Amino acid sequence: MKSKKRAARSASKLTTLEDLLKEEGKLEEFEAIAIKEVIAWQLGEAMKAKKLSRKGLAERMHTSRSQIGRLLDPKDGNVTLTTLQRAAAIVGRKLRLELV
């Protein structure tokens, strides 16, 4: 089996991180992780403002603390929109998605 050789990158060809991620085929994955990190952070901050613990959020959502752990884990992208909407409502927020 032949191994693929990558062409050497020229600094003049790549001007941004976005260009590099596109070239590597990882831009969508990177964006998805970044979005989940922001949502997890925002939810955590809203919980702090409401003085709501993970256990408290789990009880109000009628779910387990481990599910809340996954919800707040920025590296776990396997969370449904319904779960995000329910959590947002409990902390007094709304989930807004848009195509840009």
Helices and strands as residue ranges (DSSP letters): H 17-24, H 27-49, H 54-61, H 65-72, H 81-90
